[in-house]
Amino acid sequence: MSNGVKLRGHNMTKNRLWDKLGKGLTFCHSNYLEISKLSEQKLLIPKMVGFSIPMLGFLLFCCLAVVAESATYLKYKDPKQPVGVRIKDLMKRMSLAEKIGQMTQIELSVATPDVMSKYFIGSVMSGGGTVPAPKATPQTWINMVNSLQKGSLSTRLGIPMMYGVDAVHGYSNAYNATIFPHNVGLGVTRDPQLIKKIGVATALEVRATCVPYVFAPSIAVCRDPRWGRCYESFSEDPKIVESMTEMIPGLQGDLPANSTKGVPFVAGKKKVAACAMHYVGDGGTTNGINENDTVISLEGLMSIHMPGYVSSVRKGVATIMMSFSSWNGKKMHANRDLITGFLKNKLKFKGFVLSDWEGLDRITSPPHANYSFSVEAGISAGIDMVMVPFNFTEYIDVLTYQVKHNIIPMSRIDDAVKRILRVKFVMGLFENPIADDRLANQLGNPQHRELAREAVRKSLVLLKNGKSADKPLLPLPKKTTKILVAGSHADNLGYQCGGWTITWQGFSGNNLTIGTTILRAIKNTVDLTTQVVYSENPSAEFVKSNKFSYAIVAVGEPPYAESFGDNLNLTIPDPGPSTIYNVCKAVKCVVIVVAGRPLVMQPHLSSIDALVAAWLPGTEGQGVADVLFGDYEFTGKLARTWFKRVDQLPMNVGDPHYDPLFSFGFGLTTKPIKA
């Protein structure tokens, strides 16, 4: 036996061992250098000449300490390392199952800590209306998200999941959140800085519940108001939509000056990752039918529907969601030319592409008819993460099979996972995966409600003011004898907020969240001596017999979302027309249209003294009264054309057959009444 330690096939003198140990101690943080390599060998320590037992014990202790320290250092967990280095280090450690798990987004109703750890799920989301509990508090949200996150962190690599929620007009799923006007109203403001402030406020309210990711903004260019998602669009004008992508730096933070084009950016724990949607052309479908085909030339697609995405990528948007629609017959979820070819290769987008809800299923007609084909088509086209959202084991099994059988190359999987990890690293999820309640007081913050109230004021459009120009009705006097407030939308917070509020399709009534109805706002504003009488649908006799000074009538659409809002006639729903008729033929009236798009108004216009488009103003109805009674002026200008008849549609500014009731850019103004 030689004077040394036997290391599987070779001898080492004690001087060399000391030398090796010294190097291991010196370089223990260099990711398994000298001493960590020794740790993989079987150390056989026989009786040695010249080594005392205490010295051998000390030597062994040092070896084990260095090995342990080396083993705990992982480059991907070191925030001082460049993101690219962290991604590369983590990727080389991941199994196929862990990679496909990252490409999977599931709905809250099927998510548990065990599911998160067993399937390495990359993301969880709340569908419209899915919450941890009715009227859940921020702490309830925090506990739920953290519980799922702990399941993800319990895996061998500890990759955190990212939780996502809808936030198309504020944090719309959460009780007591500030609900801002829908985009159809915000486009009227033509104020990108206001939209950015709304993004800042929305990020804080979402972060109040431990959620770091939002599905917003919608940057659709609605070209036909018959479309059920038209209220999610800022305008028919791509230039206005492009300018409103300032929502993204509001949500994510301002992009640093030296940023690389297309690389996502999220500025910290008070910001969220954004998602521009829905790529691309969803607002141009035939007859405005949701998920239909957008028939347009490449030049038209690029000039009308693409500018918002170019701007979003330039501003560092973290993710982009696909559209259910098709372009010239090709499903967008399977359009490799536009996803990989244009978005990723030409625009250099480095974030990740997310499918929409069951978006892969809908590649075929009927949906899910050939799921294997759909998975191959969608992933091969360039989709990185799939909003499954329920039957995730089927998706995982199908994709795993396709990779193992070389139907989808491993390079496509690696590209997807790198993009997902890049977003997670940029978000700071690895450093701060578990959230606390420090921002809980931001939900429904009074300052955010004031901001929403300002947005309401600036989004109102005055379309008519008096039956003759020299006798305007607005602003209304606060002090008078008796006024009538009527209409289905005067005292209904749910109608005022529209779809994507508390539930997917929205709600009716005043009990599911907190806010100010138009009726309450009027009562808050008028003089104490003014009697306010509310009757939702008064008879003509009632109106005539009460000798009202004037009347305010709020009518419009009930809430809806997506295909449930597709509408080929666009008339005011009953009893709106009869309410207008009964009130306005008997007393001077201002009609407020609460709707997600222009409606047929020509038959009613002659009987109306003043007409206001309020769109879907959200929870802060006080903004409506602010302008009606002259505390602030009307400034809004139509960001979409108000048609005369539905047989004119689609009709957008610049079209040869352009003959609107109120043209794009129209809006009367008033002057505020000095107190």
Buried (B, 14 or more C-beta within 10 A) or exposed (E): EEEBBBBEEEEBEBEEBEEBBEBBBEBBEEEBBBBBEBBEEEEEEEEBEEBEEEEBEEBEEBBEBBBEBBEEBBBBBBEEBEBEEBBBBBBEEBEEEBBBBBBBBBBBEBBEBEBBBBBBBBBBBBBBBBBBEEBBBBEBBBBBBBBBBBBBBEBEBEBBBBBBBBBBBBBBBBBBBBBBBBBBBBBBBBBBEBBBBBBBBBBBBBBBBBBBBBBBBBBBBBBBBBBBBBBBBBBBBBEBBBBBBBBBBBBBBBBEEEBEEBBBBBBEBEBBBBBBBBBBBBBBBBEBBBBBBBBBEEEBBBEBBBBBBBBBBBBBBBBBBBBBBBBEEBBBBBBBBBBBEBBBEEBEBBBBBBBBBBBBBBBBEEEBEEBEBBBBBBBBBBBBBBBBBBBBBBBBEBBBEBBEEEBBEEEBBEBBBBBBBBBBBBBBBBEEBEBEBEBBEBBBBEEBBBBBBBBBBBBBBBBBBBBEEEEBBBBBBBEBEEBBBBBBBBBBBBBBBBBBBBBBBBBEEBEBBBBBBBBBBBBEBBEEEBEBBBBBBBEEEBBBEBEBBBBBBBBBBBBBBBBBBBBEEBBBBEBBBBBBBBBBEBBBBBBBBBBBBBBBBEEBBEBBBBBBBBBBBBBBBBBBBBBBBBBBBBBBBBBBBBBBEBEBBBBBBEEEEBEBBBEBEBBBEBEBBEE
